[in-house]
Every structure is written in C-alpha cells, then in structure tokens.
C-alpha cells in the first residue's frame, strides 16, 4: 500500500463490528493493553460481553489501572481460561536510541518482533485445542504498520544480509534508529507470513493475520527524543485517528468472516 493511499484511508469512516452476539462467552488475550489501541480493543471486547479478557502487560500497576478503567466504563466486573478465542498481539514500542534487552538483542526488535512472534507460537496449542474442543475459529491478530512498506524500511532490511537476519540487524553501527520502528514492522510482516505458512489453517483451524491500524493518537512515541515526539504530535493533529477508532480495525481482523489466514488487513478491509 502506498503512503498516499494510507493518508486517504485515514479519513474513512470505520464500523464497530462487535456486539454481544459476536463476543458472548469468548475469551481473548490482548497484549500491550494498558493504553492506546490495546486498551480500546479490550474495552470493545468487554463491552460486547466477552467472557474473559486477559490484559497482558509488562507493568502490573499499569495493567491494574487499565482493568479498573475498563470496568468503570463498561460496568462489567469479574469477567472470568478453559478456552481461548483470540490473541491480539498489540504490544509494541518506538525507540530512537540503541538499547539492548536480555540476551543482547536490540530492544525494539525484541518487543516488536521476537517476543511477539514467540508468544503467538507458544499459545498456538491452546488456540488449536480450543478450536477442536469448542468447534470455533480462534484468531491471532498481529498489529503491523504501513511504515513497514516504506523504501527506508526496505533499505534498512537489506543490511541484515541473507544468513542470520537478526544478527545482521543487530549492529548499532549499521542501523539507523530513526527508521528502526519501520524496520521492525517490516520484519514482523515477513515473520507473520512465515508463521502462517508453518501453521496452516487446515491443520490448526486457527486464523493468523495482521492488521495495520493506520495513524492513531497513542503514546507510541513517548520514549523518543523531544523533537521526534513533537513531529509525531503534528502528524497526530493533522492525520491521526483516535485510539478508539484505530481499535476498530483490530476488532475487524478479529471477527472478519472471510478467509484472512496469512493476509494483511487495514481500514476494516482485507488488502491481500
């Protein structure tokens, strides 16, 4: 998708595609759900009578705050895991300075790609078992970004070489941190395609897809330099959807009835 089409799509009116008939008695995990898109996605699901929503966050205090906020606005408490209907892989960060996580890998790559894909693979047995036991079609939705399609992201990706892509992309002297987020989203898209091929729907009855929510007003850039945050702020004022509007695209990817395994979605539409 071209950036021109992305900007045009920003102004499309997005439907809310869930209600009590689509979510009743269902169980979902939403990562990165203490703010922004994750919080609003979880709120939609709770409001639509999901049986249980698991807020998967790194900060327990932030998670408890998000839980209280959702319970207050939806009027639903004590939402009760014998099954799993969906996993929303929303967690992500944007950094513009090089830091490393445990093991020596750059932090953005760990959070946006490695940990995200690892969690999906770890939960696949539970999702597949739920599909068989309850005759349902669970889904894993990975949150990606149109920034992954940019020429700059492709240029950074090429620095990884052809042998071990993660080793190649873990050299601070070679990588442009201003493009790091875009790069991780490109790598994530390639990785999701690969995972979808490794876990075919006919075998697992679990749909794996990816959703680009568009430009949204969230705290994604909160850990970047002041100049970057200021630029992001201008973009949000001019183009951004609210976090609630952006979360509607995630909900679409979670409930769409047309075949979406291995496909890319955005704007509440199947793109490829």
VOPAGU-2260 file (C-alpha; in pm, 1 decimal, decimal comma):
REM VOPAGU-2260
SITE   aa  ch    i         X         Y         Z
SITE  UNK   A    0       0,0       0,0       0,0
SITE  UNK   A    1     135,9     346,6     -93,9
SITE  UNK   A    2     160,9     619,6     168,5
SITE  UNK   A    3     -84,6     823,9     -40,4
SITE  UNK   A    4    -345,2     550,2      -0,5
SITE  UNK   A    5    -266,3     530,7     371,2
SITE  UNK   A    6    -342,7     900,9     416,4
SITE  UNK   A    7    -664,0     873,7     211,6
SITE  UNK   A    8    -773,2     574,6     418,4
SITE  UNK   A    9    -721,0     775,2     737,4
SITE  UNK   A   10   -1043,8     963,1     676,0
SITE  UNK   A   11   -1261,7     659,2     606,7
SITE  UNK   A   12   -1546,8     601,1     848,6
SITE  UNK   A   13   -1478,4     277,3    1033,9
SITE  UNK   A   14   -1755,1      48,3    1161,2
SITE  UNK   A   15   -1769,9    -114,3    1503,6
SITE  UNK   A   16   -1804,8    -481,9    1413,3
SITE  UNK   A   17   -1860,0    -643,8    1752,8
SITE  UNK   A   18   -2158,2    -679,3    1980,4
SITE  UNK   A   19   -2282,6    -932,8    2231,2
SITE  UNK   A   20   -2366,7   -1177,5    1951,3
SITE  UNK   A   21   -2006,3   -1191,3    1826,0
SITE  UNK   A   22   -1822,3   -1193,6    2159,1
SITE  UNK   A   23   -2055,7   -1361,7    2406,7
SITE  UNK   A   24   -1875,2   -1621,9    2620,9
SITE  UNK   A   25   -1547,0   -1575,5    2432,2
SITE  UNK   A   26   -1200,6   -1538,4    2585,3
SITE  UNK   A   27    -929,9   -1308,5    2449,5
SITE  UNK   A   28    -574,5   -1205,6    2533,3
SITE  UNK   A   29    -471,4    -850,9    2439,7
SITE  UNK   A   30    -103,8    -759,3    2475,9
SITE  UNK   A   31       2,1    -401,6    2540,8
SITE  UNK   A   32    -347,4    -333,9    2672,5
SITE  UNK   A   33    -273,4     -74,5    2939,7
SITE  UNK   A   34    -311,4     217,7    2695,6
SITE  UNK   A   35    -378,2     321,4    2337,5
SITE  UNK   A   36    -502,7      70,3    2082,4
SITE  UNK   A   37    -473,5    -226,5    2317,2
SITE  UNK   A   38    -680,6     -61,3    2587,5
SITE  UNK   A   39    -953,2      39,8    2342,7
SITE  UNK   A   40    -957,9    -306,2    2183,7
SITE  UNK   A   41   -1003,1    -464,7    2525,4
SITE  UNK   A   42   -1276,5    -215,4    2609,2
SITE  UNK   A   43   -1470,1    -306,2    2292,0
SITE  UNK   A   44   -1445,3    -676,1    2375,1
SITE  UNK   A   45   -1559,1    -635,6    2735,6
SITE  UNK   A   46   -1845,7    -410,3    2631,5
SITE  UNK   A   47   -1950,6    -679,6    2382,3
SITE  UNK   A   48   -1995,8    -941,9    2656,6
SITE  UNK   A   49   -1673,6   -1137,7    2614,8
SITE  UNK   A   50   -1645,3   -1392,1    2894,6
SITE  UNK   A   51   -1290,2   -1300,6    2986,0
SITE  UNK   A   52   -1024,4   -1054,4    2870,7
SITE  UNK   A   53    -664,2   -1109,8    2975,8
SITE  UNK   A   54    -469,8    -783,3    2980,8
SITE  UNK   A   55    -113,6    -889,3    2901,4
SITE  UNK   A   56     116,0    -603,4    3004,0
SITE  UNK   A   57     474,4    -562,9    3123,2
SITE  UNK   A   58     378,0    -324,8    3403,3
SITE  UNK   A   59     135,0    -483,3    3652,2
SITE  UNK   A   60      38,7    -147,5    3803,5
SITE  UNK   A   61     -48,1     -10,6    3459,8
SITE  UNK   A   62    -246,4    -326,0    3391,1
SITE  UNK   A   63    -449,7    -286,8    3709,5
SITE  UNK   A   64    -519,7      74,6    3617,4
SITE  UNK   A   65    -638,5     -32,4    3270,9
SITE  UNK   A   66    -858,0    -302,2    3426,0
SITE  UNK   A   67   -1022,2     -50,4    3659,9
SITE  UNK   A   68   -1079,2     190,9    3371,5
SITE  UNK   A   69   -1244,6     -77,9    3156,8
SITE  UNK   A   70   -1464,5    -198,5    3443,8
SITE  UNK   A   71   -1571,3     158,6    3517,2
SITE  UNK   A   72   -1665,8     243,4    3157,4
SITE  UNK   A   73   -1832,9     -87,7    3071,7
SITE  UNK   A   74   -1998,7    -166,2    3403,0
SITE  UNK   A   75   -1870,3    -524,9    3385,3
SITE  UNK   A   76   -1658,0    -681,7    3660,1
SITE  UNK   A   77   -1521,2   -1023,6    3740,3
SITE  UNK   A   78   -1511,3   -1124,2    3375,9
SITE  UNK   A   79   -1395,7   -1498,3    3406,4
SITE  UNK   A   80    -949,1   -1994,4    3094,3
SITE  UNK   A   81   -1078,7   -2303,0    2978,7
SITE  UNK   A   82   -1073,6   -2176,9    2619,9
SITE  UNK   A   83    -904,6   -1911,3    2408,5
SITE  UNK   A   84   -1084,3   -1745,3    2117,2
SITE  UNK   A   85    -829,3   -1487,0    2018,3
SITE  UNK   A   86    -489,0   -1332,2    2078,2
SITE  UNK   A   87    -435,0    -967,4    1987,5
SITE  UNK   A   88     -60,9    -903,4    1950,5
SITE  UNK   A   89     -74,8    -530,0    2009,6
SITE  UNK   A   90     235,7    -472,0    2226,1
SITE  UNK   A   91     497,9    -254,2    2061,0
SITE  UNK   A   92     745,0      25,3    2125,3
SITE  UNK   A   93     916,6     302,3    1929,8
SITE  UNK   A   94    1270,2     394,0    2037,9
SITE  UNK   A   95    1527,9     615,1    1868,9
SITE  UNK   A   96    1828,1     524,4    2083,5
SITE  UNK   A   97    2003,2     188,4    2080,4
SITE  UNK   A   98    1935,6     -23,2    2387,9
SITE  UNK   A   99    1951,9    -398,3    2430,7
SITE  UNK   A  100    1725,2    -645,3    2605,1
SITE  UNK   A  101    1837,9    -954,2    2794,1
SITE  UNK   A  102    2044,7   -1164,3    2555,0
SITE  UNK   A  103    2197,6    -866,7    2374,8
SITE  UNK   A  104    1935,9    -812,3    2104,2
SITE  UNK   A  105    1820,5    -455,4    2034,5
SITE  UNK   A  106    1508,5    -376,7    2237,9
SITE  UNK   A  107    1273,0    -264,3    1961,1
SITE  UNK   A  108    1338,3    -580,4    1761,8
SITE  UNK   A  109    1280,5    -794,4    2071,2
SITE  UNK   A  110     949,6    -634,6    2167,0
SITE  UNK   A  111     802,6    -572,4    1822,0
SITE  UNK   A  112     910,5    -896,2    1655,6
SITE  UNK   A  113    1079,7   -1171,6    1856,4
SITE  UNK   A  114     872,3   -1170,3    2176,7
SITE  UNK   A  115     554,1   -1103,1    1982,2
SITE  UNK   A  116     600,7   -1399,3    1747,1
SITE  UNK   A  117     724,3   -1622,4    2030,1
SITE  UNK   A  118     407,6   -1560,3    2232,5
SITE  UNK   A  119     191,3   -1644,0    1932,8
SITE  UNK   A  120     372,7   -1972,6    1874,4
SITE  UNK   A  121     357,5   -2062,7    2244,5
SITE  UNK   A  122     -19,5   -2012,0    2253,6
SITE  UNK   A  123     -88,4   -2195,8    1928,4
SITE  UNK   A  124    -150,4   -2532,9    2102,6
SITE  UNK   A  125    -411,5   -2372,8    2331,1
SITE  UNK   A  126    -580,1   -2199,7    2039,0
SITE  UNK   A  127    -580,9   -2516,9    1828,0
SITE  UNK   A  128    -717,5   -2718,1    2119,9
SITE  UNK   A  129    -993,7   -2461,4    2171,6
SITE  UNK   A  130   -1080,8   -2480,6    1801,8
SITE  UNK   A  131   -1123,5   -2856,7    1822,8
SITE  UNK   A  132   -1292,4   -2873,5    2162,3
SITE  UNK   A  133   -1544,9   -2593,8    2109,8
SITE  UNK   A  134   -1579,1   -2604,0    1729,8
SITE  UNK   A  135   -1466,7   -2243,0    1696,1
SITE  UNK   A  136   -1221,6   -2048,2    1478,6
SITE  UNK   A  137    -967,0   -1874,8    1704,8
SITE  UNK   A  138    -754,7   -1594,1    1567,0
SITE  UNK   A  139    -415,3   -1437,7    1623,0
SITE  UNK   A  140    -403,7   -1075,4    1509,5
SITE  UNK   A  141     -61,3    -911,9    1478,4
SITE  UNK   A  142     -52,2    -532,4    1477,3
SITE  UNK   A  143     172,5    -410,2    1195,5
SITE  UNK   A  144     220,3     -72,3    1025,8
SITE  UNK   A  145     216,3      76,5     677,3
SITE  UNK   A  146     556,1     224,5     767,2
SITE  UNK   A  147     694,8    -122,1     700,2
SITE  UNK   A  148     626,5     -67,3     330,2
SITE  UNK   A  149     845,9     242,1     301,2
SITE  UNK   A  150    1163,6     247,6      92,5
SITE  UNK   A  151    1361,7     343,0     402,5
SITE  UNK   A  152    1246,6      28,4     582,5
SITE  UNK   A  153    1340,4    -183,4     281,3
SITE  UNK   A  154    1684,6     -21,4     275,4
SITE  UNK   A  155    1741,8     -97,5     643,7
SITE  UNK   A  156    1620,2    -454,4     595,7
SITE  UNK   A  157    1880,3    -509,8     323,6
SITE  UNK   A  158    2155,2    -450,0     580,8
SITE  UNK   A  159    2057,9    -774,1     750,3
SITE  UNK   A  160    2216,0    -986,0     479,8
SITE  UNK   A  161    2096,6   -1330,8     377,7
SITE  UNK   A  162    2228,4   -1563,3     650,0
SITE  UNK   A  163    2107,7   -1474,5    1000,8
SITE  UNK   A  164    1875,7   -1177,9     955,7
SITE  UNK   A  165    1854,9   -1095,3    1326,7
SITE  UNK   A  166    2232,4   -1097,7    1370,9
SITE  UNK   A  167    2267,6    -876,6    1066,2
SITE  UNK   A  168    2016,1    -627,7    1203,4
SITE  UNK   A  169    2175,5    -616,3    1548,7
SITE  UNK   A  170    2472,9    -395,5    1463,4
SITE  UNK   A  171    2434,5     -46,4    1617,2
SITE  UNK   A  172    2696,0      95,4    1379,4
SITE  UNK   A  173    2495,8      -9,5    1074,1
SITE  UNK   A  174    2138,9      63,5    1180,4
SITE  UNK   A  175    1950,6     393,0    1151,3
SITE  UNK   A  176    1743,5     424,5    1468,5
SITE  UNK   A  177    1516,6     684,7    1310,2
SITE  UNK   A  178    1395,4     403,2    1083,5
SITE  UNK   A  179    1410,1     127,0    1344,0
SITE  UNK   A  180    1037,4     111,5    1415,6
SITE  UNK   A  181     955,9      92,1    1043,7
SITE  UNK   A  182    1216,9    -179,2    1000,7
SITE  UNK   A  183    1078,0    -390,7    1284,9
SITE  UNK   A  184     730,7    -367,7    1135,5
SITE  UNK   A  185     863,6    -488,7     800,5
SITE  UNK   A  186    1041,9    -780,4     968,7
SITE  UNK   A  187     724,5    -856,2    1163,8
SITE  UNK   A  188     519,3    -874,3     843,5
SITE  UNK   A  189     764,1   -1118,9     686,0
SITE  UNK   A  190     765,9   -1322,2    1007,5
SITE  UNK   A  191     386,3   -1337,7    1032,8
SITE  UNK   A  192     368,4   -1467,9     675,4
SITE  UNK   A  193     621,0   -1737,0     764,2
SITE  UNK   A  194     437,0   -1837,7    1082,0
SITE  UNK   A  195     107,4   -1856,5     892,8
SITE  UNK   A  196     271,9   -2094,7     645,7
SITE  UNK   A  197     411,8   -2308,6     927,7
SITE  UNK   A  198      68,2   -2333,4    1092,3
SITE  UNK   A  199    -175,6   -2378,4     800,6
SITE  UNK   A  200    -539,9   -2316,4     880,6
SITE  UNK   A  201    -646,8   -2659,4     754,3
SITE  UNK   A  202    -426,3   -2818,5    1019,7
SITE  UNK   A  203    -486,1   -2590,4    1318,5
SITE  UNK   A  204    -820,7   -2422,7    1243,6
SITE  UNK   A  205    -657,7   -2106,5    1380,0
SITE  UNK   A  206    -650,3   -1792,7    1165,0
SITE  UNK   A  207    -328,8   -1588,7    1173,0
SITE  UNK   A  208    -349,6   -1244,1    1017,0
SITE  UNK   A  209    -203,7    -896,1    1051,7
SITE  UNK   A  210    -369,7    -557,8    1080,9
SITE  UNK   A  211    -236,3    -207,6    1015,4
SITE  UNK   A  212    -449,2      33,0    1223,7
SITE  UNK   A  213    -330,8     347,2    1047,2
SITE  UNK   A  214    -200,2     662,9    1209,3
SITE  UNK   A  215    -350,5     676,5    1557,8
SITE  UNK   A  216    -325,6     913,1    1850,7
SITE  UNK   A  217    -147,4     696,9    2108,0
SITE  UNK   A  218     158,7     718,1    2330,4
SITE  UNK   A  219     373,8     510,1    2095,6
SITE  UNK   A  220     647,0     775,3    2063,1
SITE  UNK   A  221     660,6     859,8    2434,7
SITE  UNK   A  222    1013,5     716,4    2477,6
SITE  UNK   A  223    1168,1     900,9    2181,7
SITE  UNK   A  224    1353,8    1234,0    2171,4
SITE  UNK   A  225    1160,1    1557,9    2217,7
SITE  UNK   A  226    1197,8    1651,4    1850,0
SITE  UNK   A  227    1057,0    1316,9    1738,2
SITE  UNK   A  228     766,5    1345,7    1981,3
SITE  UNK   A  229     694,1    1695,5    1852,0
SITE  UNK   A  230     690,8    1575,1    1490,7
SITE  UNK   A  231     466,3    1285,2    1588,0
SITE  UNK   A  232     238,0    1531,2    1764,7
SITE  UNK   A  233     193,8    1739,6    1449,7
SITE  UNK   A  234     115,2    1428,0    1245,5
SITE  UNK   A  235    -141,6    1319,4    1504,1
SITE  UNK   A  236    -313,9    1657,7    1498,0
SITE  UNK   A  237    -339,1    1658,2    1117,8
SITE  UNK   A  238    -397,8    1293,7    1031,0
SITE  UNK   A  239    -448,4    1068,6    1331,6
SITE  UNK   A  240    -749,2     864,4    1425,0
SITE  UNK   A  241    -832,3     832,3    1790,2
SITE  UNK   A  242    -712,6     515,3    1961,7
SITE  UNK   A  243   -1074,9     400,4    1978,6
SITE  UNK   A  244   -1120,9     443,2    1602,7
SITE  UNK   A  245    -796,1     261,9    1532,5
SITE  UNK   A  246    -900,6     -25,8    1755,8
SITE  UNK   A  247   -1199,7     -84,7    1529,1
SITE  UNK   A  248    -960,5    -212,8    1262,5
SITE  UNK   A  249    -817,6    -462,4    1511,1
SITE  UNK   A  250   -1167,3    -577,9    1600,0
SITE  UNK   A  251   -1237,7    -627,0    1228,9
SITE  UNK   A  252    -931,8    -851,4    1195,0
SITE  UNK   A  253   -1050,4   -1046,0    1498,3
SITE  UNK   A  254   -1405,0   -1114,5    1374,6
SITE  UNK   A  255   -1392,4   -1096,6     991,8
SITE  UNK   A  256   -1571,9   -1399,1     847,6
SITE  UNK   A  257   -1397,7   -1400,1     509,2
SITE  UNK   A  258   -1074,1   -1606,0     486,9
SITE  UNK   A  259    -787,0   -1394,3     623,0
SITE  UNK   A  260    -520,2   -1651,5     714,2
SITE  UNK   A  261    -178,5   -1503,6     634,9
SITE  UNK   A  262    -335,0   -1187,2     498,0
SITE  UNK   A  263    -282,2    -816,5     556,9
SITE  UNK   A  264    -577,9    -602,5     665,3
SITE  UNK   A  265    -626,1    -229,8     717,7
SITE  UNK   A  266    -913,0      15,7     727,0
SITE  UNK   A  267   -1151,6    -269,4     815,6
SITE  UNK   A  268   -1079,5    -429,1     478,0
SITE  UNK   A  269    -878,6    -726,8     353,6
SITE  UNK   A  270    -591,6    -586,6     148,0
SITE  UNK   A  271    -406,3    -902,4      40,4
